Amino acid sequence: MAKELEPIIEVEGGYKEEGSFMLTTVVMGQANIYTYLLAKISEYQEIYPLSAIRAEEESDEEYKVRQLHSMSTSKLAAIEVAYKKANKPISFEYNGVYVLSVMDGMPAMGQLEPGDRIFQVDELNFKSSEEFITYVGDKQAGDTITLYFERNEKEENVTLPLKAFEADQTKVGVGIGLVDDKEIIVDPEVTVETSDIGGPSAGLMFSLEIYNQLVKEDLTKGYNIAGTGTIDVNGTVGRIGGIEQKVIAADKADAEIFFAPNEDGTANSNYLAAVQTAKDIDTKMKIVPINTFEDAITYLEALKQKEE
């Protein structure tokens, strides 16, 4: 589907827009015999082996946590890019680290779960996963550490022995994949409501909607503009999955312009796939190649106001 962003994103006291920016999403589900056969005969439904979607030995819960965290990281990057471009103040508050995954055969198995937020180890209140890894890495196999964490809004703690990793016996740990838990503090405040949408592919469109609410000039110029692409804190736009389906969703939602990751002109870029799909479905929607946030801004600033 293609979903308008203005109802999802609100900058306090932000400017309104005549047109709209839209994110595009695809839905995945475990195939049964009926959906499998339907996908076999449908030109724009895809079948993937489970190994192409989930990492090796990754559980459903770990996959869900990873996807939701990817969305969270995408939102943070989009806010940072937009506020920097608008010359608005930014700072960060670090809350600890999130558990993304738990390794089989390691001490954390059965003790910690994906989604747990670790905020203290022994007496150390750390501010990043780097600090956590450094602290644990200075210890030896057999040493114990006490982890203080939050799960379902309740604080708990567990003491675990450290164990050497099977892949690298010189390194020890409890067997968890970590990622920073941090909040971005901006003025004016911004809220981004994404509920259960996962993954990082809306980053570019988030950043454009946020920036458009921060500045007086309406960059939509009255057009319905859809698109996709990850974004990092430097404003680089990255490749996503399901580009063909997203072009179709945007066309069905009456988008007039579609931003697609150009990937610096690589031979199999999202942009080229989007152009081909646009031809296949005979849409009048304009497909625009985007490498960076600045590319999108430059295009929009040069865009002529839509005639009534």
C-alpha positions as CSV (number, residue, x, y, z in Angstrom):
1,M,0.0,0.0,0.0
2,A,0.9,3.7,-0.2
3,K,0.2,5.7,2.9
4,E,0.1,9.5,3.3
5,L,2.6,10.7,5.8
6,E,1.1,13.9,7.1
7,P,-1.3,12.1,9.5
8,I,1.6,9.9,10.7
9,I,4.2,12.6,11.3
10,E,3.6,15.8,13.3
11,V,6.1,18.5,13.8
12,E,4.9,20.8,16.6
13,G,3.7,24.0,14.9
14,G,4.8,22.6,11.6
15,Y,3.7,24.0,8.2
16,K,0.9,22.3,6.2
17,E,1.3,21.1,2.6
18,E,-1.0,21.2,-0.5
19,G,0.1,17.9,-1.9
20,S,1.4,14.8,0.0
21,F,4.4,12.6,0.7
22,M,3.6,8.9,0.9
23,L,5.5,5.9,2.1
24,T,5.0,2.6,0.4
25,T,5.0,-0.8,2.1
26,V,4.7,-4.4,1.1
27,V,3.1,-7.2,3.2
28,M,4.8,-10.6,3.7
29,G,3.3,-13.7,5.1
30,Q,4.1,-17.4,5.5
31,A,2.9,-19.1,2.4
32,N,0.1,-21.8,2.5
33,I,-0.9,-23.9,-0.5
34,Y,-3.5,-21.3,-1.6
35,T,-1.2,-18.2,-1.4
36,Y,1.7,-20.1,-2.9
37,L,-0.4,-21.0,-6.0
38,L,-1.7,-17.5,-6.3
39,A,1.8,-16.1,-6.1
40,K,2.9,-18.6,-8.8
41,I,0.4,-17.1,-11.3
42,S,0.5,-13.5,-10.2
43,E,3.1,-11.3,-12.0
44,Y,3.7,-9.0,-9.0
45,Q,3.6,-11.4,-6.1
46,E,6.9,-13.0,-5.1
47,I,7.8,-16.3,-3.4
48,Y,11.0,-16.4,-1.3
49,P,12.6,-19.2,0.7
50,L,12.5,-18.5,4.4
51,S,16.3,-18.3,4.4
52,A,16.2,-15.3,2.2
53,I,14.0,-13.4,4.7
54,R,15.3,-14.5,8.1
55,A,18.9,-14.9,9.2
56,E,20.2,-18.3,9.9
57,E,18.8,-19.7,13.2
58,E,16.8,-16.4,13.7
59,S,13.4,-17.0,15.4
60,D,10.2,-15.3,14.4
61,E,10.4,-13.1,17.5
62,E,14.0,-12.1,16.7
63,Y,13.0,-11.2,13.2
64,K,10.1,-9.1,14.3
65,V,12.4,-7.3,16.9
66,R,15.0,-6.7,14.2
67,Q,12.4,-5.3,11.7
68,L,10.9,-3.0,14.3
69,H,14.3,-1.8,15.4
70,S,15.2,-1.1,11.7
71,M,12.1,1.1,11.5
72,S,13.1,2.9,14.8
73,T,16.7,3.5,13.5
74,S,15.3,4.7,10.2
75,K,13.1,7.3,12.0
76,L,16.0,8.5,14.1
77,A,18.2,9.0,11.0
78,A,15.3,10.7,9.1
79,I,14.7,13.2,12.0
80,E,18.4,13.9,12.2
81,V,18.8,14.5,8.5
82,A,15.7,16.8,8.3
83,Y,16.5,18.9,11.4
84,K,20.1,19.4,10.3
85,K,19.0,20.5,6.9
86,A,16.6,22.9,8.5
87,N,19.3,24.2,11.0
88,K,17.3,23.1,14.0
89,P,18.9,21.9,17.3
90,I,19.5,18.2,17.9
91,S,20.8,16.2,20.9
92,F,20.7,12.6,22.0
93,E,19.8,10.8,25.2
94,Y,21.2,7.2,25.6
95,N,19.2,4.7,27.5
96,G,21.3,1.5,27.1
97,V,21.1,-1.2,24.5
98,Y,18.5,-3.5,23.1
99,V,18.9,-7.2,22.8
100,L,18.3,-8.1,19.1
101,S,19.1,-11.8,19.2
102,V,20.2,-14.6,21.6
103,M,22.7,-17.2,20.5
104,D,22.1,-20.9,21.0
105,G,24.5,-22.6,23.4
106,M,25.5,-19.4,25.1
107,P,24.7,-18.3,28.7
108,A,22.1,-15.7,27.8
109,M,19.9,-18.4,26.1
110,G,16.7,-18.8,28.2
111,Q,17.7,-15.8,30.4
112,L,17.4,-12.9,28.0
113,E,14.9,-12.3,25.2
114,P,14.9,-10.2,22.0
115,G,13.5,-6.7,22.9
116,D,15.0,-6.6,26.4
117,R,16.6,-3.3,27.2
118,I,19.8,-3.6,29.2
119,F,20.6,-0.4,31.0
120,Q,23.4,-1.5,33.4
121,V,26.1,-4.2,33.7
122,D,27.5,-4.7,37.2
123,E,28.1,-1.1,38.4
124,L,28.4,0.4,35.0
125,N,25.7,2.6,33.5
126,F,26.9,2.6,29.9
127,K,25.8,4.8,27.0
128,S,26.4,2.6,24.0
129,S,26.8,-0.9,22.8
130,E,30.5,-0.1,22.3
131,E,31.0,0.6,26.0
132,F,29.1,-2.6,26.9
133,I,31.2,-4.8,24.5
134,T,34.5,-3.2,25.7
135,Y,33.6,-3.8,29.3
136,V,32.7,-7.4,28.8
137,G,35.6,-8.0,26.4
138,D,38.1,-7.1,29.1
139,K,37.0,-10.1,31.2
140,Q,37.8,-13.8,30.9
141,A,35.8,-17.0,30.3
142,G,34.2,-18.1,33.6
143,D,33.9,-14.6,35.0
144,T,30.4,-13.5,35.9
145,I,28.5,-10.3,35.1
146,T,25.1,-9.0,36.4
147,L,22.9,-7.5,33.8
148,Y,20.1,-5.2,34.7
149,F,17.3,-5.0,32.1
150,E,13.8,-3.9,31.4
151,R,11.2,-6.3,30.0
152,N,7.5,-5.5,29.6
153,E,8.0,-2.3,31.7
154,K,9.5,-4.3,34.6
155,E,13.1,-4.1,35.8
156,E,14.9,-7.4,36.3
157,N,18.4,-8.6,36.7
158,V,20.4,-11.8,36.0
159,T,23.9,-12.9,36.8
160,L,25.6,-14.9,34.0
161,P,29.0,-16.5,33.4
162,L,31.0,-15.5,30.4
163,K,31.8,-18.0,27.7
164,A,34.2,-18.0,24.7
165,F,32.5,-17.8,21.4
166,E,32.7,-20.9,19.3
167,A,33.7,-18.9,16.2
168,D,36.4,-17.0,18.0
169,Q,37.8,-18.5,21.2
170,T,39.7,-15.3,22.0
171,K,36.5,-13.4,22.6
172,V,34.0,-13.9,25.5
173,G,30.5,-12.9,26.1
174,V,27.0,-14.1,27.1
175,G,25.8,-14.5,23.5
176,I,23.6,-11.6,22.6
177,G,23.3,-9.3,19.6
178,L,23.0,-5.7,20.7
179,V,22.0,-2.3,19.3
180,D,22.0,1.1,20.9
181,D,18.8,2.4,22.5
182,K,18.8,6.2,22.1
183,E,16.3,9.0,21.9
184,I,16.7,12.1,19.7
185,I,15.8,15.4,21.3
186,V,14.8,18.1,18.9
187,D,13.1,21.5,18.9
188,P,10.3,21.8,17.8
189,E,9.2,18.3,18.9
190,V,8.2,15.7,16.3
191,T,6.2,12.5,16.7
192,V,6.2,9.7,14.1
193,E,3.5,7.0,14.6
194,T,4.3,3.8,12.7
195,S,2.6,1.2,14.9
196,D,3.6,-2.2,13.5
197,I,5.3,-1.2,10.3
198,G,8.8,-2.7,10.3
199,G,11.9,-2.3,8.3
200,P,14.0,0.7,7.2
201,S,12.6,1.4,3.7
202,A,10.5,4.5,4.6
203,G,13.6,6.5,5.8
204,L,13.8,8.8,2.8
205,M,10.1,9.7,2.8
206,F,10.1,10.3,6.5
207,S,12.9,12.8,6.2
208,L,11.1,14.7,3.4
209,E,7.8,14.9,5.3
210,I,9.6,16.1,8.4
211,Y,11.7,18.7,6.6
212,N,8.6,19.9,4.7
213,Q,6.8,20.6,8.0
214,L,9.9,22.4,9.3
215,V,10.2,24.9,6.4
216,K,7.8,27.5,5.1
217,E,8.1,26.5,1.4
218,D,5.8,23.6,0.5
219,L,8.1,21.2,-1.4
220,T,5.2,19.1,-2.6
221,K,4.1,21.9,-4.9
222,G,0.6,20.3,-4.8
223,Y,1.7,16.9,-6.1
224,N,1.2,13.5,-4.6
225,I,4.7,12.2,-4.2
226,A,5.5,8.6,-3.2
227,G,8.8,6.8,-2.8
228,T,11.0,4.5,-0.9
229,G,14.6,4.1,0.2
230,T,16.6,3.7,3.4
231,I,18.4,6.7,4.8
232,D,21.5,7.1,7.0
233,V,22.6,10.1,9.1
234,N,24.6,11.4,6.2
235,G,21.5,11.5,4.0
236,T,22.6,8.6,1.7
237,V,19.6,6.8,0.3
238,G,19.9,3.0,0.1
239,R,18.4,0.0,-1.7
240,I,15.2,-1.6,-0.5
241,G,13.2,-4.8,-1.3
242,G,9.8,-5.0,-3.2
243,I,10.4,-2.0,-5.5
244,E,8.1,-3.4,-8.2
245,Q,5.2,-3.8,-5.7
246,K,5.8,-0.4,-4.3
247,V,5.6,1.3,-7.7
248,I,2.2,-0.5,-8.2
249,A,1.0,0.6,-4.8
250,A,2.0,4.2,-5.5
251,D,0.2,4.2,-8.9
252,K,-3.0,2.8,-7.3
253,A,-2.8,5.6,-4.8
254,D,-2.7,8.2,-7.6
255,A,0.9,9.3,-6.9
256,E,2.3,11.5,-9.7
257,I,6.0,11.3,-8.8
258,F,7.9,8.3,-7.3
259,F,11.4,8.5,-5.8
260,A,13.5,5.4,-6.2
261,P,17.0,4.6,-4.9
262,N,19.4,5.1,-7.8
263,E,22.4,3.3,-6.0
264,D,24.8,5.5,-7.9
265,G,23.7,4.1,-11.2
266,T,24.4,0.4,-10.6
267,A,23.2,-2.0,-13.3
268,N,20.5,-3.6,-11.2
269,S,19.4,-0.5,-9.2
270,N,16.0,-0.1,-7.6
271,Y,15.5,2.9,-10.0
272,L,15.9,0.8,-13.1
273,A,13.6,-1.9,-11.8
274,A,11.0,0.9,-10.9
275,V,11.3,2.3,-14.4
276,Q,10.7,-1.1,-16.0
277,T,7.6,-1.7,-13.7
278,A,6.2,1.7,-14.6
279,K,6.5,0.8,-18.3
280,D,4.9,-2.6,-17.7
281,I,1.8,-1.2,-15.9
282,D,1.7,1.8,-18.3
283,T,1.6,4.5,-15.6
284,K,2.0,8.2,-16.1
285,M,3.8,8.5,-12.8
286,K,7.2,10.0,-13.1
287,I,10.1,7.8,-11.7
288,V,12.9,9.9,-10.3
289,P,16.4,8.5,-9.4
290,I,17.6,9.5,-5.9
291,N,21.0,8.9,-4.4
292,T,20.8,11.3,-1.4
293,F,18.3,13.4,0.6
294,E,19.9,16.4,-1.1
295,D,19.0,15.0,-4.5
296,A,15.3,14.8,-3.5
297,I,15.4,18.4,-2.1
298,T,17.1,19.7,-5.3
299,Y,14.4,18.0,-7.5
300,L,11.6,19.4,-5.4
301,E,12.9,22.9,-5.2
302,A,13.1,23.0,-9.0
303,L,9.6,21.5,-9.4
304,K,7.0,23.9,-10.8
305,Q,3.8,24.5,-8.8
306,K,1.0,22.1,-9.9
307,E,-1.7,23.9,-11.9
308,E,-5.2,23.7,-10.6
